[in-house]
């Protein structure tokens, strides 16, 4: 089985591409989903986050207030590193479990890992797909999708490696600047290569 990582940046269209891969029957695990599970109520991860950041980052129902925590970690690099040190090890283990439980004759499977290069995990995969678009489009999408100010969107984009650097290291690149049909064509071509 080929272990493939998919990455990009916030607002580049990774979710759309992973949805298309799933529709085509490719097993996909999403590191963002695993990260949310790592800090679910009553989890050791949430307890560690509360120890580090305080009970103010919880909602009244005991859930992590992701918006409040985001305001903290995207303004303070040390805080972001502390959060990543809590969450990333849990995500790594869960990602490995995803691959191990797949049938051995699975041709390929994909792990969607937004911070793949930032965490040095690219070497753990047989190939890397980068989903990319121009920075202006990326910022527009983040502002529209997340309801953030332009300055806040800029901070979140700046917290990740530049897309051009990720593209330069990628085995495959899917550009999402164009139409959905154009993206779909690229995904179809990619699937042929992955299954070759």
Secondary structure, 3 states (H helix, E strand, C coil): CEEEEEECCCCCCHHHHHHHHHHCCCEEEEHHHHHHHHCCCCCHHHHHHHHHHCHHHECCCCCECHHHHHHHHCCCHHHHHHHHHHHHHHHHHHHHHHHHCCCCCCCEEEEECCCCCCCCHHHHCCEEEEEECCHHHHHHHHHHHHCCCHHHHHHHHHCCCCHHHHHHHCCEEEECCCCHHHHHHHHHHHHHHHCC
